[in-house]
Amino acid sequence: MAEISQLRIAVVVPCYNEAATIAHVVRDFRFHLPSAEIYAFNNNSTDDTGAAARAAGAQVIDVPLQGKGNVVRRMFADVEADVYVMVDGRRDLRCRRRAGADRSARRKPPRHGRGLASE
């Protein structure tokens, strides 16, 4: 398996009206996974979710079809990466815990549910 510095890591965040928390999520992942590309998939939010994510450094992709299933399909269709980390925009999970789990996953063979792609 490739070294972490050689892996393309994508943090993908489905968002619906997460303006109050999305900037914290983006900054946390920017700090703990600095080499990752962070994508906020804005699903017709009526607040400033997209602007808050963009200001925090995420690439914002608008998904006009309502529903998390539509967002998840767009995530994997639009983003090319070796490792995908899908997190919630509400900041429910601690980024440190998620980043540690991803490091652990890279030390083990890829399994279903880990979000690792192998060639």
The first five atom37 places (N, CA, C, CB, O) and aatype in JSON, in Angstrom:
{
  "aatype": [12, 0, 6, 9, 15, 5, 10, 1, 9, 0, 19, 19, 19, 14, 4, 18, 2, 6, 0, 0, 16, 9, 0, 8, 19, 19, 1, 3, 13, 1, 13, 8, 10, 14, 15, 0, 6, 9, 18, 0, 13, 2, 2, 2, 15, 16, 3, 3, 16, 7, 0, 0, 0, 1, 0, 0, 7, 0, 5, 19, 9, 3, 19, 14, 10, 5, 7, 11, 7, 2, 19, 19, 1, 1, 12, 13, 0, 3, 19, 6, 0, 3, 19, 18, 19, 12, 19, 3, 7, 1, 1, 3, 10, 1, 4, 1, 1, 1, 0, 7, 0, 3, 1, 15, 0, 1, 1, 11, 14, 14, 1, 8, 7, 1, 7, 10, 0, 15, 6],
  "atom_mask": [
    [1, 1, 1, 1, 1],
    [1, 1, 1, 1, 1],
    [1, 1, 1, 1, 1],
    [1, 1, 1, 1, 1],
    [1, 1, 1, 1, 1],
    [1, 1, 1, 1, 1],
    [1, 1, 1, 1, 1],
    [1, 1, 1, 1, 1],
    [1, 1, 1, 1, 1],
    [1, 1, 1, 1, 1],
    [1, 1, 1, 1, 1],
    [1, 1, 1, 1, 1],
    [1, 1, 1, 1, 1],
    [1, 1, 1, 1, 1],
    [1, 1, 1, 1, 1],
    [1, 1, 1, 1, 1],
    [1, 1, 1, 1, 1],
    [1, 1, 1, 1, 1],
    [1, 1, 1, 1, 1],
    [1, 1, 1, 1, 1],
    [1, 1, 1, 1, 1],
    [1, 1, 1, 1, 1],
    [1, 1, 1, 1, 1],
    [1, 1, 1, 1, 1],
    [1, 1, 1, 1, 1],
    [1, 1, 1, 1, 1],
    [1, 1, 1, 1, 1],
    [1, 1, 1, 1, 1],
    [1, 1, 1, 1, 1],
    [1, 1, 1, 1, 1],
    [1, 1, 1, 1, 1],
    [1, 1, 1, 1, 1],
    [1, 1, 1, 1, 1],
    [1, 1, 1, 1, 1],
    [1, 1, 1, 1, 1],
    [1, 1, 1, 1, 1],
    [1, 1, 1, 1, 1],
    [1, 1, 1, 1, 1],
    [1, 1, 1, 1, 1],
    [1, 1, 1, 1, 1],
    [1, 1, 1, 1, 1],
    [1, 1, 1, 1, 1],
    [1, 1, 1, 1, 1],
    [1, 1, 1, 1, 1],
    [1, 1, 1, 1, 1],
    [1, 1, 1, 1, 1],
    [1, 1, 1, 1, 1],
    [1, 1, 1, 1, 1],
    [1, 1, 1, 1, 1],
    [1, 1, 1, 0, 1],
    [1, 1, 1, 1, 1],
    [1, 1, 1, 1, 1],
    [1, 1, 1, 1, 1],
    [1, 1, 1, 1, 1],
    [1, 1, 1, 1, 1],
    [1, 1, 1, 1, 1],
    [1, 1, 1, 0, 1],
    [1, 1, 1, 1, 1],
    [1, 1, 1, 1, 1],
    [1, 1, 1, 1, 1],
    [1, 1, 1, 1, 1],
    [1, 1, 1, 1, 1],
    [1, 1, 1, 1, 1],
    [1, 1, 1, 1, 1],
    [1, 1, 1, 1, 1],
    [1, 1, 1, 1, 1],
    [1, 1, 1, 0, 1],
    [1, 1, 1, 1, 1],
    [1, 1, 1, 0, 1],
    [1, 1, 1, 1, 1],
    [1, 1, 1, 1, 1],
    [1, 1, 1, 1, 1],
    [1, 1, 1, 1, 1],
    [1, 1, 1, 1, 1],
    [1, 1, 1, 1, 1],
    [1, 1, 1, 1, 1],
    [1, 1, 1, 1, 1],
    [1, 1, 1, 1, 1],
    [1, 1, 1, 1, 1],
    [1, 1, 1, 1, 1],
    [1, 1, 1, 1, 1],
    [1, 1, 1, 1, 1],
    [1, 1, 1, 1, 1],
    [1, 1, 1, 1, 1],
    [1, 1, 1, 1, 1],
    [1, 1, 1, 1, 1],
    [1, 1, 1, 1, 1],
    [1, 1, 1, 1, 1],
    [1, 1, 1, 0, 1],
    [1, 1, 1, 1, 1],
    [1, 1, 1, 1, 1],
    [1, 1, 1, 1, 1],
    [1, 1, 1, 1, 1],
    [1, 1, 1, 1, 1],
    [1, 1, 1, 1, 1],
    [1, 1, 1, 1, 1],
    [1, 1, 1, 1, 1],
    [1, 1, 1, 1, 1],
    [1, 1, 1, 1, 1],
    [1, 1, 1, 0, 1],
    [1, 1, 1, 1, 1],
    [1, 1, 1, 1, 1],
    [1, 1, 1, 1, 1],
    [1, 1, 1, 1, 1],
    [1, 1, 1, 1, 1],
    [1, 1, 1, 1, 1],
    [1, 1, 1, 1, 1],
    [1, 1, 1, 1, 1],
    [1, 1, 1, 1, 1],
    [1, 1, 1, 1, 1],
    [1, 1, 1, 1, 1],
    [1, 1, 1, 1, 1],
    [1, 1, 1, 0, 1],
    [1, 1, 1, 1, 1],
    [1, 1, 1, 0, 1],
    [1, 1, 1, 1, 1],
    [1, 1, 1, 1, 1],
    [1, 1, 1, 1, 1],
    [1, 1, 1, 1, 1]
  ],
  "atom_positions": [
    [[0.85, -1.18, 0.0], [0.0, 0.0, 0.0], [0.9, 1.24, 0.0], [-0.97, 0.0, 1.24], [2.0, 1.22, 0.56]],
    [[0.44, 2.29, -0.62], [1.21, 3.52, -0.75], [1.37, 4.22, 0.59], [0.53, 4.45, -1.75], [0.57, 4.05, 1.51]],
    [[2.42, 5.01, 0.68], [2.61, 5.85, 1.86], [1.52, 6.91, 1.9], [4.02, 6.52, 1.86], [0.98, 7.3, 0.87]],
    [[1.2, 7.36, 3.1], [0.12, 8.34, 3.25], [0.37, 9.6, 2.42], [-0.04, 8.72, 4.72], [-0.58, 10.19, 1.9]],
    [[1.62, 10.02, 2.31], [1.91, 11.23, 1.55], [1.64, 11.05, 0.06], [3.36, 11.65, 1.76], [1.52, 12.04, -0.67]],
    [[1.54, 9.8, -0.4], [1.28, 9.54, -1.82], [-0.19, 9.3, -2.12], [2.09, 8.34, -2.27], [-0.6, 9.27, -3.29]],
    [[-0.99, 9.14, -1.08], [-2.42, 8.87, -1.28], [-3.19, 10.17, -1.52], [-3.0, 8.13, -0.07], [-2.9, 11.2, -0.91]],
    [[-4.16, 10.1, -2.41], [-5.07, 11.23, -2.61], [-6.25, 11.0, -1.66], [-5.55, 11.35, -4.13], [-7.05, 10.09, -1.85]],
    [[-6.34, 11.85, -0.65], [-7.39, 11.73, 0.36], [-8.44, 12.8, 0.1], [-6.8, 11.85, 1.8], [-8.12, 13.98, -0.05]],
    [[-9.69, 12.37, 0.06], [-10.8, 13.3, -0.12], [-11.72, 13.21, 1.09], [-11.57, 13.0, -1.44], [-12.23, 12.14, 1.41]],
    [[-11.92, 14.33, 1.74], [-12.93, 14.43, 2.79], [-14.17, 14.98, 2.11], [-12.45, 15.35, 4.01], [-14.16, 16.1, 1.6]],
    [[-15.24, 14.19, 2.12], [-16.47, 14.59, 1.45], [-17.55, 14.79, 2.51], [-16.91, 13.52, 0.38], [-17.78, 13.93, 3.36]],
    [[-18.21, 15.94, 2.44], [-19.16, 16.33, 3.48], [-20.52, 16.66, 2.84], [-18.62, 17.56, 4.28], [-20.65, 17.68, 2.17]],
    [[-21.53, 15.79, 3.05], [-22.87, 16.15, 2.59], [-23.43, 17.23, 3.51], [-23.8, 14.91, 2.54], [-23.36, 17.1, 4.73]],
    [[-23.99, 18.27, 2.94], [-24.46, 19.41, 3.75], [-25.87, 19.83, 3.38], [-23.52, 20.59, 3.59], [-26.23, 19.93, 2.21]],
    [[-26.66, 20.07, 4.41], [-27.98, 20.68, 4.25], [-28.2, 21.59, 5.46], [-29.12, 19.59, 4.12], [-28.44, 21.12, 6.57]],
    [[-28.12, 22.88, 5.22], [-28.3, 23.89, 6.28], [-27.35, 23.67, 7.46], [-29.75, 23.87, 6.77], [-27.78, 23.55, 8.61]],
    [[-26.06, 23.64, 7.14], [-25.02, 23.42, 8.15], [-24.15, 24.66, 8.35], [-24.14, 22.23, 7.76], [-23.0, 24.54, 8.78]],
    [[-24.67, 25.84, 8.05], [-23.86, 27.06, 8.1], [-23.22, 27.28, 9.47], [-24.7, 28.26, 7.74], [-22.11, 27.82, 9.56]],
    [[-23.9, 26.89, 10.52], [-23.38, 27.13, 11.88], [-22.19, 26.26, 12.22], [-24.48, 26.9, 12.89], [-21.42, 26.6, 13.13]],
    [[-22.0, 25.12, 11.53], [-20.95, 24.18, 11.93], [-19.95, 23.8, 10.84], [-21.57, 22.95, 12.44], [-18.86, 23.33, 11.15]],
    [[-20.3, 24.0, 9.58], [-19.46, 23.49, 8.49], [-18.04, 24.06, 8.51], [-20.1, 23.79, 7.17], [-17.1, 23.34, 8.2]],
    [[-17.87, 25.31, 8.85], [-16.52, 25.89, 8.88], [-15.65, 25.19, 9.92], [-16.58, 27.41, 9.19], [-14.46, 24.97, 9.68]],
    [[-16.22, 24.82, 11.05], [-15.47, 24.08, 12.07], [-15.03, 22.72, 11.54], [-16.32, 23.91, 13.35], [-13.9, 22.3, 11.76]],
    [[-15.93, 22.03, 10.84], [-15.62, 20.72, 10.29], [-14.48, 20.84, 9.28], [-16.86, 20.09, 9.61], [-13.52, 20.06, 9.33]],
    [[-14.57, 21.8, 8.38], [-13.53, 21.99, 7.37], [-12.19, 22.32, 8.03], [-13.93, 23.12, 6.38], [-11.17, 21.73, 7.67]],
    [[-12.18, 23.23, 8.98], [-10.92, 23.6, 9.66], [-10.33, 22.43, 10.44], [-11.15, 24.79, 10.61], [-9.12, 22.23, 10.44]],
    [[-11.18, 21.65, 11.11], [-10.69, 20.48, 11.85], [-9.99, 19.5, 10.92], [-11.85, 19.78, 12.58], [-8.9, 19.02, 11.23]],
    [[-10.62, 19.2, 9.8], [-10.0, 18.25, 8.88], [-8.79, 18.84, 8.18], [-11.01, 17.78, 7.84], [-7.84, 18.12, 7.88]],
    [[-8.8, 20.12, 7.93], [-7.62, 20.77, 7.33], [-6.43, 20.64, 8.29], [-7.92, 22.29, 7.03], [-5.3, 20.44, 7.85]],
    [[-6.69, 20.75, 9.6], [-5.63, 20.64, 10.6], [-5.14, 19.2, 10.75], [-6.13, 21.17, 11.96], [-3.94, 18.95, 10.76]],
    [[-6.07, 18.25, 10.86], [-5.7, 16.86, 11.14], [-5.31, 16.06, 9.91], [-6.82, 16.18, 11.84], [-4.57, 15.08, 10.02]],
    [[-5.79, 16.43, 8.75], [-5.44, 15.78, 7.48], [-5.06, 16.86, 6.47], [-6.62, 14.89, 6.95], [-5.8, 17.1, 5.51]],
    [[-3.92, 17.51, 6.68], [-3.58, 18.67, 5.84], [-3.41, 18.36, 4.36], [-2.32, 19.29, 6.34], [-3.55, 19.25, 3.53]],
    [[-3.11, 17.12, 4.01], [-2.93, 16.79, 2.6], [-4.25, 16.46, 1.9], [-1.98, 15.61, 2.45], [-4.28, 16.3, 0.68]],
    [[-5.33, 16.37, 2.65], [-6.63, 16.01, 2.07], [-7.26, 17.17, 1.32], [-7.57, 15.52, 3.17], [-7.09, 18.34, 1.68]],
    [[-7.99, 16.83, 0.29], [-8.87, 17.79, -0.39], [-10.22, 17.69, 0.31], [-8.98, 17.5, -1.95], [-10.7, 16.59, 0.58]],
    [[-10.82, 18.82, 0.61], [-12.09, 18.82, 1.34], [-13.18, 19.36, 0.42], [-11.98, 19.66, 2.64], [-13.07, 20.45, -0.14]],
    [[-14.24, 18.57, 0.3], [-15.36, 18.91, -0.58], [-16.64, 18.98, 0.24], [-15.5, 17.86, -1.73], [-16.98, 18.03, 0.95]],
    [[-17.34, 20.08, 0.17], [-18.65, 20.23, 0.79], [-19.69, 20.14, -0.32], [-18.77, 21.59, 1.6], [-19.68, 20.94, -1.25]],
    [[-20.58, 19.17, -0.22], [-21.64, 18.97, -1.2], [-22.91, 19.59, -0.65], [-21.85, 17.45, -1.53], [-23.6, 19.01, 0.19]],
    [[-23.22, 20.78, -1.14], [-24.32, 21.59, -0.65], [-25.62, 21.16, -1.33], [-24.05, 23.08, -0.89], [-25.77, 21.32, -2.55]],
    [[-26.56, 20.63, -0.54], [-27.8, 20.07, -1.08], [-28.98, 21.02, -0.85], [-28.09, 18.71, -0.44], [-29.84, 20.76, -0.01]],
    [[-29.01, 22.11, -1.62], [-30.11, 23.08, -1.59], [-30.28, 23.75, -0.22], [-31.4, 22.41, -1.98], [-31.41, 23.99, 0.21]],
    [[-29.2, 24.03, 0.45], [-29.3, 24.72, 1.73], [-29.94, 26.08, 1.55], [-27.9, 24.86, 2.38], [-29.74, 26.75, 0.54]],
    [[-30.72, 26.49, 2.54], [-31.37, 27.8, 2.5], [-30.63, 28.81, 3.36], [-32.83, 27.69, 2.96], [-31.04, 29.97, 3.46]],
    [[-29.55, 28.38, 3.99], [-28.72, 29.28, 4.78], [-27.4, 29.51, 4.04], [-28.46, 28.7, 6.23], [-27.34, 29.29, 2.83]],
    [[-26.38, 29.95, 4.72], [-25.09, 30.26, 4.07], [-24.09, 29.12, 4.15], [-24.49, 31.5, 4.7], [-22.89, 29.36, 4.28]],
    [[-24.56, 27.88, 4.07], [-23.67, 26.72, 4.16], [-22.56, 26.77, 3.12], [-24.47, 25.44, 3.99], [-21.39, 26.62, 3.47]],
    [[-22.91, 27.0, 1.87], [-21.91, 27.01, 0.81], [-20.86, 28.09, 1.01], [0.0, 0.0, 0.0], [-19.67, 27.83, 0.86]],
    [[-21.29, 29.27, 1.36], [-20.35, 30.38, 1.59], [-19.44, 30.1, 2.78], [-21.11, 31.69, 1.8], [-18.25, 30.39, 2.74]],
    [[-20.01, 29.54, 3.85], [-19.21, 29.24, 5.05], [-18.17, 28.16, 4.75], [-20.12, 28.79, 6.21], [-17.03, 28.26, 5.2]],
    [[-18.56, 27.14, 4.0], [-17.62, 26.07, 3.64], [-16.51, 26.6, 2.75], [-18.35, 24.93, 2.94], [-15.33, 26.29, 2.95]],
    [[-16.88, 27.4, 1.77], [-15.9, 27.98, 0.84], [-14.92, 28.89, 1.58], [-16.61, 28.77, -0.28], [-13.72, 28.84, 1.33]],
    [[-15.43, 29.71, 2.49], [-14.58, 30.62, 3.26], [-13.61, 29.86, 4.15], [-15.43, 31.56, 4.11], [-12.52, 30.35, 4.44]],
    [[-13.99, 28.67, 4.59], [-13.12, 27.85, 5.44], [-12.1, 27.05, 4.62], [-13.95, 26.91, 6.3], [-11.2, 26.44, 5.19]],
    [[-12.25, 27.04, 3.3], [-11.27, 26.38, 2.45], [-11.73, 25.13, 1.73], [0.0, 0.0, 0.0], [-10.92, 24.45, 1.1]],
    [[-13.02, 24.81, 1.81], [-13.53, 23.64, 1.11], [-13.9, 23.99, -0.33], [-14.75, 23.06, 1.84], [-14.23, 25.14, -0.64]],
    [[-13.83, 23.0, -1.18], [-14.39, 23.14, -2.52], [-15.87, 22.82, -2.39], [-13.66, 22.18, -3.57], [-16.24, 21.78, -1.85]],
    [[-16.72, 23.7, -2.86], [-18.17, 23.53, -2.71], [-18.77, 23.07, -4.03], [-18.83, 24.84, -2.22], [-18.55, 23.68, -5.08]],
    [[-19.53, 22.0, -3.95], [-20.23, 21.48, -5.11], [-21.71, 21.48, -4.77], [-19.73, 20.03, -5.5], [-22.13, 20.84, -3.81]],
    [[-22.5, 22.2, -5.58], [-23.95, 22.26, -5.35], [-24.62, 21.06, -5.99], [-24.54, 23.58, -5.91], [-24.34, 20.72, -7.14]],
    [[-25.5, 20.43, -5.23], [-26.26, 19.28, -5.71], [-27.74, 19.67, -5.7], [-25.99, 17.99, -4.83], [-28.34, 19.75, -4.62]],
    [[-28.33, 19.91, -6.86], [-29.71, 20.4, -6.9], [-30.77, 19.35, -6.58], [-29.99, 20.97, -8.23], [-31.86, 19.71, -6.11]],
    [[-30.49, 18.07, -6.82], [-31.47, 17.03, -6.52], [-31.47, 16.76, -5.03], [-31.18, 15.73, -7.31], [-30.46, 16.35, -4.47]],
    [[-32.6, 17.0, -4.39], [-32.69, 16.87, -2.93], [-32.54, 15.42, -2.49], [-34.02, 17.42, -2.44], [-33.03, 14.5, -3.15]],
    [[-31.84, 15.22, -1.37], [-31.72, 13.9, -0.76], [-30.28, 13.45, -0.64], [0.0, 0.0, 0.0], [-29.46, 13.68, -1.53]],
    [[-29.99, 12.81, 0.49], [-28.62, 12.37, 0.76], [-28.13, 11.34, -0.26], [-28.52, 11.78, 2.16], [-26.95, 11.34, -0.62]],
    [[-29.03, 10.47, -0.73], [-28.63, 9.49, -1.75], [-28.12, 10.17, -3.01], [0.0, 0.0, 0.0], [-27.13, 9.72, -3.59]],
    [[-28.78, 11.24, -3.43], [-28.32, 11.99, -4.61], [-26.96, 12.62, -4.36], [-29.34, 13.07, -4.99], [-26.12, 12.67, -5.25]],
    [[-26.76, 13.11, -3.13], [-25.49, 13.73, -2.79], [-24.37, 12.7, -2.8], [-25.58, 14.41, -1.42], [-23.3, 12.95, -3.36]],
    [[-24.61, 11.55, -2.2], [-23.57, 10.51, -2.13], [-23.2, 10.03, -3.53], [-24.05, 9.31, -1.27], [-22.03, 9.82, -3.82]],
    [[-24.18, 9.86, -4.4], [-23.88, 9.48, -5.79], [-22.97, 10.51, -6.45], [-25.18, 9.31, -6.6], [-22.01, 10.16, -7.13]],
    [[-23.28, 11.8, -6.25], [-22.45, 12.86, -6.84], [-21.04, 12.85, -6.26], [-23.09, 14.23, -6.6], [-20.06, 13.07, -6.98]],
    [[-20.92, 12.58, -4.96], [-19.6, 12.55, -4.33], [-18.67, 11.59, -5.05], [-19.71, 12.16, -2.85], [-17.55, 11.94, -5.43]],
    [[-19.14, 10.37, -5.24], [-18.27, 9.35, -5.84], [-18.17, 9.49, -7.35], [-18.78, 7.97, -5.49], [-17.24, 8.95, -7.95]],
    [[-19.08, 10.19, -7.97], [-18.98, 10.45, -9.41], [-18.06, 11.64, -9.69], [-20.36, 10.72, -9.99], [-17.37, 11.65, -10.71]],
    [[-18.04, 12.63, -8.8], [-17.33, 13.88, -9.06], [-15.92, 13.95, -8.47], [-18.12, 15.02, -8.53], [-15.1, 14.75, -8.93]],
    [[-15.64, 13.14, -7.47], [-14.36, 13.25, -6.76], [-13.53, 11.99, -7.0], [-14.58, 13.48, -5.24], [-14.01, 10.87, -6.8]],
    [[-12.31, 12.19, -7.43], [-11.37, 11.1, -7.66], [-10.36, 11.09, -6.52], [-10.66, 11.24, -9.04], [-9.69, 12.1, -6.28]],
    [[-10.25, 9.96, -5.82], [-9.32, 9.87, -4.68], [-8.96, 8.42, -4.44], [-9.93, 10.5, -3.41], [-9.62, 7.51, -4.95]],
    [[-7.91, 8.21, -3.64], [-7.54, 6.86, -3.19], [-8.29, 6.5, -1.92], [-6.01, 6.76, -2.96], [-8.65, 5.34, -1.7]],
    [[-8.51, 7.5, -1.08], [-9.2, 7.31, 0.2], [-10.3, 8.35, 0.31], [-8.2, 7.41, 1.4], [-10.06, 9.54, 0.1]],
    [[-11.5, 7.9, 0.64], [-12.63, 8.8, 0.85], [-12.99, 8.78, 2.34], [-13.86, 8.38, -0.03], [-13.13, 7.72, 2.94]],
    [[-13.13, 9.96, 2.91], [-13.58, 10.1, 4.29], [-14.88, 10.89, 4.24], [-12.48, 10.81, 5.21], [-14.88, 12.09, 4.0]],
    [[-16.0, 10.19, 4.46], [-17.28, 10.88, 4.43], [-17.67, 11.21, 5.87], [-18.39, 10.01, 3.73], [-17.76, 10.33, 6.72]],
    [[-17.91, 12.49, 6.12], [-18.24, 12.95, 7.46], [-19.48, 13.84, 7.39], [-17.05, 13.72, 8.11], [-19.85, 14.34, 6.33]],
    [[-20.08, 14.03, 8.53], [-21.27, 14.85, 8.62], [-20.88, 16.3, 8.83], [-22.18, 14.37, 9.76], [-19.87, 16.59, 9.48]],
    [[-21.65, 17.21, 8.31], [-21.37, 18.63, 8.45], [-21.79, 19.23, 9.79], [0.0, 0.0, 0.0], [-21.54, 20.4, 10.05]],
    [[-22.41, 18.42, 10.63], [-22.89, 18.94, 11.91], [-21.84, 18.9, 13.02], [-24.09, 18.16, 12.36], [-22.08, 19.38, 14.12]],
    [[-20.68, 18.34, 12.74], [-19.6, 18.25, 13.72], [-19.96, 17.33, 14.88], [-19.27, 19.64, 14.25], [-19.59, 17.58, 16.02]],
    [[-20.68, 16.25, 14.58], [-21.05, 15.28, 15.59], [-19.86, 14.43, 16.03], [-22.15, 14.38, 15.07], [-19.74, 14.08, 17.21]],
    [[-18.99, 14.1, 15.1], [-17.85, 13.25, 15.41], [-16.59, 14.08, 15.54], [-17.66, 12.17, 14.32], [-16.42, 15.09, 14.85]],
    [[-15.74, 13.68, 16.4], [-14.46, 14.37, 16.55], [-13.56, 14.02, 15.38], [-13.79, 13.99, 17.89], [-13.4, 12.85, 15.04]],
    [[-12.98, 15.02, 14.77], [-12.09, 14.83, 13.63], [-10.88, 13.99, 14.01], [-11.64, 16.18, 13.07], [-10.45, 13.15, 13.23]],
    [[-10.33, 14.2, 15.19], [-9.14, 13.44, 15.61], [-9.44, 11.95, 15.6], [-8.68, 13.87, 17.0], [-8.61, 11.16, 15.15]],
    [[-10.6, 11.57, 16.09], [-10.96, 10.16, 16.13], [-11.07, 9.62, 14.71], [-12.28, 9.95, 16.89], [-10.57, 8.53, 14.43]],
    [[-11.7, 10.36, 13.81], [-11.86, 9.92, 12.43], [-10.5, 9.84, 11.73], [-12.8, 10.88, 11.67], [-10.24, 8.87, 11.01]],
    [[-9.64, 10.82, 11.92], [-8.32, 10.81, 11.29], [-7.52, 9.62, 11.78], [-7.56, 12.12, 11.58], [-6.81, 8.98, 10.99]],
    [[-7.6, 9.3, 13.06], [-6.9, 8.14, 13.61], [-7.42, 6.85, 13.02], [0.0, 0.0, 0.0], [-6.64, 5.94, 12.73]],
    [[-8.73, 6.75, 12.84], [-9.32, 5.55, 12.24], [-8.84, 5.38, 10.81], [-10.85, 5.62, 12.28], [-8.61, 4.25, 10.37]],
    [[-8.69, 6.47, 10.09], [-8.23, 6.38, 8.71], [-6.77, 5.94, 8.64], [-8.4, 7.73, 8.0], [-6.4, 5.18, 7.75]],
    [[-5.93, 6.4, 9.56], [-4.54, 5.94, 9.61], [-4.51, 4.44, 9.9], [-3.72, 6.72, 10.68], [-3.74, 3.71, 9.29]],
    [[-5.35, 4.0, 10.82], [-5.44, 2.58, 11.15], [-5.88, 1.77, 9.94], [-6.41, 2.37, 12.31], [-5.34, 0.69, 9.7]],
    [[-6.83, 2.27, 9.19], [-7.35, 1.56, 8.02], [-6.26, 1.36, 6.98], [-8.53, 2.3, 7.41], [-6.25, 0.34, 6.29]],
    [[-5.35, 2.3, 6.84], [-4.29, 2.18, 5.84], [-3.26, 1.13, 6.21], [-3.61, 3.52, 5.63], [-2.53, 0.66, 5.35]],
    [[-3.18, 0.76, 7.49], [-2.24, -0.27, 7.9], [-2.79, -1.67, 7.68], [-1.87, -0.09, 9.36], [-2.04, -2.64, 7.77]],
    [[-4.07, -1.79, 7.4], [-4.72, -3.07, 7.22], [-5.15, -3.21, 5.77], [-5.93, -3.22, 8.17], [-5.3, -2.22, 5.06]],
    [[-5.35, -4.45, 5.32], [-5.84, -4.63, 3.94], [-7.21, -3.98, 3.78], [-5.92, -6.12, 3.57], [-8.0, -3.96, 4.72]],
    [[-7.51, -3.43, 2.6], [-8.81, -2.82, 2.37], [-9.94, -3.82, 2.6], [-8.9, -2.25, 0.95], [-9.84, -4.98, 2.21]],
    [[-11.01, -3.35, 3.23], [-12.21, -4.15, 3.47], [-13.42, -3.32, 3.1], [-12.29, -4.65, 4.95], [-13.34, -2.09, 2.98]],
    [[-14.53, -4.0, 2.93], [-15.77, -3.25, 2.67], [-16.07, -2.36, 3.87], [-16.96, -4.22, 2.39], [-15.83, -2.75, 5.01]],
    [[-16.58, -1.18, 3.6], [-16.96, -0.27, 4.66], [-15.84, 0.63, 5.14], [0.0, 0.0, 0.0], [-16.07, 1.51, 5.97]],
    [[-14.64, 0.43, 4.65], [-13.51, 1.27, 5.05], [-13.37, 2.5, 4.15], [-12.23, 0.47, 5.02], [-12.76, 3.49, 4.55]],
    [[-13.92, 2.43, 2.97], [-13.82, 3.56, 2.06], [-12.5, 3.62, 1.32], [0.0, 0.0, 0.0], [-12.14, 4.67, 0.79]],
    [[-11.77, 2.52, 1.28], [-10.5, 2.49, 0.57], [-10.69, 1.87, -0.8], [-9.43, 1.72, 1.38], [-11.39, 0.87, -0.96]],
    [[-10.05, 2.47, -1.77], [-10.09, 1.92, -3.13], [-8.74, 1.32, -3.45], [-10.48, 3.01, -4.17], [-7.71, 1.95, -3.2]],
    [[-8.72, 0.13, -3.99], [-7.45, -0.49, -4.37], [-7.45, -0.71, -5.87], [-7.21, -1.83, -3.61], [-8.5, -0.88, -6.49]],
    [[-6.28, -0.7, -6.43], [-6.18, -0.89, -7.89], [-5.71, -2.28, -8.2], [-5.24, 0.14, -8.52], [-5.56, -2.63, -9.37]]
  ]
}
